[in-house]
């Protein structure tokens, strides 16, 4: 059986590499056809575009790891069943569970590599990719205006602006509240706040300040008021992709910081963290499912198995994207959004596996 194990492991890895080299170039060609006008618009050179697509391979290759594994196993296992090799293995007294072992060993190895990559390697590669996309390829608001921000900037200070214009370095409907425990001690309001680079200070328009003490209240107003604060204008900018560029330990610290500040993107960051765990688990689940659905002869042969495999792969991608969108757009619990697709396919895999064993 050891010879067969080595043969299966070798074919598994070869087929996985083949799928990777087959689909990634296709993805690059499709992306080039969609983005070529943007490249011309920004007058990007060959080196910039080439480096972008190097990062593109890391970015999309990592997230499609489970699909490549799934299609690879479907492909070479279907060939084994078509040549009656699977029947010969099982007829020799080898149980189906024992037959699964080399597949599981290989999938665990790929899953482990995927886990390590997702935690520490991919974030570094993602940084240049996401910055490039944000700078040259993303659709931008004409006014470059960002949405309302409400966040905690220290243990007892809370900041709010209704919108932030990055181009003008200015925010509107500014409010800063200072607490002592649960008691409000000071509140500053302004129609807008702007960073003055030359003087390194903030300029508030229609400044209004209320300061509370135990038995009195002090009010201060000014048309224009220059001051300094313990935050910067960049703190008002919501960066959607930041979590993708942080390694596992940095991401944990970042999530805690965002939780304390009341970030509206907290669920997105928690989803990103869980995806780095669910993707390797998906590799194992889809490997077992692929073996089960392709190990027995069917009238349609390899073609039918591949059609079934591609259909299941699209269903998996659909569920993965669907629940991710629910997290970002409808406040679905990020843990549920990350894990539900795996739970669904794990249930389907266990059910089909039991039928196959019978």
C-alpha positions as CSV (number, residue, x, y, z in Angstrom):
1,X,0.0,0.0,0.0
2,X,3.0,2.3,0.6
3,X,3.7,2.4,-3.2
4,X,0.1,3.3,-3.9
5,X,0.2,6.0,-1.2
6,X,3.3,7.6,-2.7
7,X,1.7,7.4,-6.2
8,X,-1.5,9.1,-5.0
9,X,0.5,11.8,-3.1
10,X,2.6,12.5,-6.2
11,X,-0.4,12.7,-8.5
12,X,-2.2,14.9,-6.1
13,X,0.6,17.4,-6.0
14,X,1.2,17.3,-9.7
15,X,-2.5,17.9,-10.4
16,X,-2.7,20.7,-7.9
17,X,0.3,22.5,-9.6
18,X,-1.3,21.9,-13.0
19,X,-4.6,23.5,-11.9
20,X,-2.7,26.5,-10.4
21,X,-0.7,27.0,-13.6
22,X,-3.8,26.6,-15.7
23,X,-6.2,29.0,-14.0
24,X,-4.0,31.8,-12.7
25,X,-2.7,32.8,-16.2
26,X,-6.4,32.8,-17.4
27,X,-7.3,35.0,-14.4
28,X,-4.4,37.4,-15.3
29,X,-5.5,37.6,-19.0
30,X,-9.1,38.4,-17.9
31,X,-7.9,41.0,-15.5
32,X,-5.6,42.6,-18.0
33,X,-8.5,42.9,-20.5
34,X,-10.6,44.7,-17.8
35,X,-7.8,47.0,-16.4
36,X,-5.8,47.9,-19.5
37,X,-7.6,51.2,-19.9
38,X,-6.8,52.1,-16.3
39,X,-3.2,51.3,-16.9
40,X,-3.1,53.6,-19.9
41,X,-5.0,56.3,-18.0
42,X,-2.4,56.4,-15.3
43,X,0.5,55.9,-17.7
44,X,1.8,52.9,-15.8
45,X,5.1,51.4,-16.9
46,X,5.9,47.7,-17.5
47,X,7.6,47.2,-14.1
48,X,4.7,48.6,-12.2
49,X,2.2,46.4,-14.0
50,X,4.5,43.4,-13.7
51,X,4.9,43.8,-10.0
52,X,1.1,44.2,-9.6
53,X,0.5,40.9,-11.3
54,X,3.2,39.2,-9.1
55,X,1.1,40.3,-6.1
56,X,-2.1,39.3,-8.0
57,X,-0.9,35.7,-8.1
58,X,-0.3,35.7,-4.3
59,X,-3.6,37.5,-3.6
60,X,-6.0,35.3,-5.7
61,X,-3.9,32.2,-5.6
62,X,-4.2,32.0,-1.8
63,X,-8.0,32.4,-1.7
64,X,-8.5,29.9,-4.6
65,X,-6.3,27.3,-2.9
66,X,-9.3,25.1,-1.8
67,X,-10.8,25.2,-5.3
68,X,-7.5,24.3,-7.0
69,X,-7.2,21.3,-4.6
70,X,-10.8,20.3,-5.2
71,X,-10.5,20.3,-9.0
72,X,-7.0,18.6,-8.8
73,X,-8.4,15.7,-6.8
74,X,-11.5,15.4,-9.0
75,X,-9.2,15.3,-12.1
76,X,-6.7,12.6,-11.1
77,X,-9.1,10.5,-9.0
78,X,-11.5,10.4,-11.9
79,X,-8.7,9.0,-14.1
80,X,-8.0,6.4,-11.4
81,X,-11.6,5.3,-11.3
82,X,-11.9,5.3,-15.1
83,X,-9.0,2.9,-15.3
84,X,-10.6,0.7,-12.6
85,X,-7.6,1.3,-10.3
86,X,-9.9,2.4,-7.4
87,X,-11.9,-0.8,-7.8
88,X,-8.7,-2.8,-7.8
89,X,-7.5,-1.1,-4.6
90,X,-10.8,-1.6,-2.7
91,X,-11.2,-5.1,-4.0
92,X,-7.8,-6.1,-2.5
93,X,-9.2,-5.7,1.0
94,X,-8.3,-2.0,1.5
95,X,-11.0,-0.1,3.3
96,X,-12.3,3.2,1.9
97,X,-11.0,5.0,5.0
98,X,-7.5,3.5,4.4
99,X,-7.8,4.6,0.7
100,X,-8.4,8.1,1.9
101,X,-5.3,8.3,4.0
102,X,-2.8,9.6,1.3
103,X,-5.3,12.2,0.2
104,X,-5.7,13.4,3.8
105,X,-1.9,13.5,4.4
106,X,-1.4,15.6,1.3
107,X,-4.4,17.9,2.1
108,X,-3.2,18.4,5.6
109,X,0.2,19.4,4.3
110,X,-1.3,21.9,1.8
111,X,-3.6,23.2,4.5
112,X,-0.7,23.7,6.9
113,X,1.2,25.6,4.2
114,X,-1.9,27.6,3.5
115,X,-2.3,28.4,7.2
116,X,1.3,29.6,7.6
117,X,1.1,31.6,4.4
118,X,-2.2,33.3,5.4
119,X,-1.0,34.2,8.8
120,X,2.5,35.6,7.9
121,X,3.4,35.7,4.2
122,X,0.2,36.7,2.3
123,X,-0.4,39.9,4.4
124,X,2.9,41.3,3.3
125,X,2.2,40.5,-0.3
126,X,-1.3,41.9,-0.1
127,X,-0.1,45.3,1.0
128,X,1.4,46.4,-2.4
129,X,-1.5,44.8,-4.3
130,X,-4.3,46.6,-2.3
131,X,-2.4,49.9,-2.3
132,X,-2.1,49.7,-6.1
133,X,-5.7,48.8,-6.5
134,X,-6.8,51.6,-4.2
135,X,-4.6,54.2,-5.9
136,X,-5.1,53.3,-9.6
137,X,-8.1,50.9,-10.0
138,X,-10.8,51.6,-7.4
139,X,-13.8,53.8,-8.2
140,X,-13.5,57.0,-6.1
141,X,-16.0,59.5,-4.9
142,X,-15.8,62.6,-7.0
143,X,-15.3,64.7,-3.9
144,X,-13.0,62.2,-2.3
145,X,-15.3,62.4,0.7
146,X,-15.4,59.6,3.3
147,X,-18.4,58.6,5.5
148,X,-19.2,59.4,9.1
149,X,-16.7,58.3,11.7
150,X,-17.4,57.7,15.4
151,X,-14.5,56.3,17.4
152,X,-12.7,56.2,20.7
153,X,-9.3,57.9,20.5
154,X,-8.3,57.4,24.1
155,X,-9.6,55.8,27.3
156,X,-11.9,58.8,28.0
157,X,-12.2,60.6,24.7
158,X,-14.7,60.0,21.8
159,X,-14.6,61.7,18.4
160,X,-17.3,62.1,15.8
161,X,-17.4,63.7,12.3
162,X,-20.2,63.4,9.8
163,X,-17.8,63.2,6.8
164,X,-14.2,63.6,6.0
165,X,-12.7,65.2,2.8
166,X,-9.3,63.7,2.3
167,X,-8.3,66.1,-0.5
168,X,-9.0,69.2,1.6
169,X,-7.9,67.5,4.9
170,X,-11.1,68.7,6.4
171,X,-13.9,67.1,8.4
172,X,-17.5,68.3,9.0
173,X,-19.8,68.5,12.1
174,X,-16.9,67.8,14.4
175,X,-17.6,66.7,18.0
176,X,-15.1,65.7,20.8
177,X,-16.4,64.4,24.1
178,X,-14.2,63.9,27.2
179,X,-15.5,61.7,30.1
180,X,-14.4,60.9,33.6
181,X,-15.8,57.4,34.1
182,X,-19.4,57.7,33.0
183,X,-19.6,61.5,33.6
184,X,-19.3,63.9,30.7
185,X,-16.7,66.6,31.6
186,X,-16.2,68.4,28.4
187,X,-17.7,68.6,24.9
188,X,-16.3,70.5,21.9
189,X,-18.4,71.2,18.8
190,X,-17.4,72.8,15.4
191,X,-19.0,73.1,12.0
192,X,-15.8,71.8,10.5
193,X,-12.2,71.0,11.5
194,X,-9.2,71.4,9.2
195,X,-5.5,70.5,9.5
196,X,-3.2,73.5,8.8
197,X,0.0,71.9,7.6
198,X,2.2,75.0,7.7
199,X,1.3,75.7,11.4
200,X,0.9,72.1,12.5
201,X,-2.4,72.7,14.1
202,X,-6.1,72.2,13.8
203,X,-8.4,75.1,12.8
204,X,-12.1,74.8,14.0
205,X,-14.8,76.9,12.5
206,X,-17.8,78.0,14.7
207,X,-16.1,76.6,17.7
208,X,-18.3,75.8,20.7
209,X,-17.1,74.3,24.0
210,X,-19.0,73.2,27.1
211,X,-17.1,72.3,30.3
212,X,-18.9,70.8,33.2
213,X,-18.0,70.7,36.8
214,X,-19.9,69.5,39.9
215,X,-22.0,72.7,40.3
216,X,-21.4,74.8,37.2
217,X,-21.0,74.9,33.4
218,X,-18.6,77.0,31.4
219,X,-19.3,77.8,27.8
220,X,-16.7,79.1,25.3
221,X,-17.4,80.1,21.7
222,X,-15.2,81.5,18.9
223,X,-15.7,82.0,15.1
224,X,-12.3,80.6,14.4
225,X,-10.2,78.6,16.9
226,X,-6.8,77.1,16.4
227,X,-5.6,74.3,18.7
228,X,-3.9,70.9,18.9
229,X,-5.4,67.5,19.6
230,X,-4.0,64.0,20.4
231,X,-5.2,62.6,17.1
232,X,-4.3,63.1,13.4
233,X,-6.6,63.6,10.4
234,X,-5.5,60.2,9.1
235,X,-7.4,58.7,12.1
236,X,-10.6,59.8,10.4
237,X,-9.9,57.8,7.3
238,X,-11.5,54.4,7.2
239,X,-9.2,52.0,5.3
240,X,-11.0,48.9,4.2
241,X,-8.0,46.8,3.3
242,X,-5.8,47.4,6.3
243,X,-6.6,44.1,8.0
244,X,-5.5,42.2,4.9
245,X,-1.9,43.6,5.2
246,X,-1.3,42.6,8.9
247,X,0.1,39.3,10.1
248,X,-1.8,37.3,12.6
249,X,-0.4,38.9,15.8
250,X,-0.7,42.4,14.3
251,X,-4.2,41.7,13.2
252,X,-5.2,40.6,16.8
253,X,-3.9,43.8,18.2
254,X,-5.5,45.8,15.4
255,X,-8.9,44.2,16.1
256,X,-8.7,45.0,19.8
257,X,-7.8,48.6,18.9
258,X,-10.7,48.8,16.5
259,X,-13.1,47.3,19.0
260,X,-12.2,49.9,21.6
261,X,-12.6,52.7,19.0
262,X,-16.0,51.5,17.9
263,X,-14.9,51.1,14.3
264,X,-17.7,50.4,11.8
265,X,-15.4,48.0,10.0
266,X,-14.8,45.7,13.1
267,X,-16.9,42.9,11.6
268,X,-14.8,43.0,8.4
269,X,-11.6,42.6,10.4
270,X,-13.0,39.7,12.4
271,X,-14.1,38.1,9.2
272,X,-10.6,38.5,7.7
273,X,-9.1,36.8,10.8
274,X,-11.4,33.9,10.6
275,X,-10.9,33.5,6.9
276,X,-7.3,32.8,7.5
277,X,-8.4,29.7,9.5
278,X,-11.3,28.6,7.4
279,X,-9.4,28.5,4.1
280,X,-7.0,25.7,5.3
281,X,-10.0,23.8,6.8
282,X,-11.8,24.1,3.4
283,X,-8.8,22.4,1.7
284,X,-9.3,19.3,3.9
285,X,-13.1,19.2,3.5
286,X,-13.1,19.7,-0.3
287,X,-10.4,17.0,-0.7
288,X,-12.5,14.4,1.0
289,X,-15.6,15.5,-1.0
290,X,-13.7,15.4,-4.2
291,X,-12.4,11.8,-3.5
292,X,-15.9,10.6,-2.6
293,X,-17.7,12.0,-5.7
294,X,-15.0,10.9,-8.2
295,X,-13.7,7.5,-7.0
296,X,-16.4,5.4,-8.6
297,X,-17.1,4.8,-12.2
298,X,-19.9,6.8,-13.8
299,X,-21.4,6.6,-17.2
300,X,-20.2,10.1,-18.1
301,X,-16.6,9.3,-17.1
302,X,-14.1,12.1,-16.4
303,X,-16.2,14.7,-18.1
304,X,-19.1,14.2,-15.8
305,X,-16.9,14.3,-12.7
306,X,-15.3,17.5,-13.9
307,X,-18.6,19.1,-14.6
308,X,-19.9,18.0,-11.2
309,X,-16.6,19.3,-9.6
310,X,-16.8,22.7,-11.3
311,X,-20.4,23.0,-10.3
312,X,-19.7,22.3,-6.7
313,X,-16.7,24.6,-6.8
314,X,-18.9,27.5,-8.0
315,X,-21.5,26.7,-5.3
316,X,-18.7,26.8,-2.7
317,X,-17.4,30.2,-4.0
318,X,-21.0,31.5,-4.1
319,X,-21.7,30.5,-0.5
320,X,-18.3,32.0,0.6
321,X,-19.0,35.3,-1.1
322,X,-22.7,35.4,-0.1
323,X,-22.0,35.1,3.6
324,X,-19.1,37.5,3.4
325,X,-21.3,40.1,1.8
326,X,-23.9,39.5,4.5
327,X,-21.3,40.2,7.2
328,X,-20.3,43.5,5.6
329,X,-23.7,44.7,4.5
330,X,-26.3,43.4,6.9
331,X,-24.3,42.9,10.2
332,X,-24.3,39.1,10.1
333,X,-22.1,37.7,12.9
334,X,-18.6,37.5,11.3
335,X,-17.9,34.1,12.8
336,X,-21.0,32.7,11.2
337,X,-20.2,34.4,7.9
338,X,-16.7,32.8,7.9
339,X,-17.7,29.3,9.1
340,X,-21.1,28.5,7.6
341,X,-19.8,27.6,4.1
342,X,-17.5,25.1,5.7
343,X,-20.2,23.6,7.9
344,X,-22.5,23.2,4.9
345,X,-19.9,21.4,2.8
346,X,-18.7,19.4,5.8
347,X,-22.3,18.1,6.3
348,X,-22.6,17.3,2.6
349,X,-19.2,15.5,2.6
350,X,-20.1,13.4,5.6
351,X,-23.5,12.4,4.2
352,X,-22.0,11.4,0.8
353,X,-19.1,9.6,2.5
354,X,-21.5,7.4,4.5
355,X,-23.4,6.5,1.3
356,X,-20.2,5.6,-0.5
357,X,-19.0,3.4,2.4
358,X,-22.3,1.4,2.1
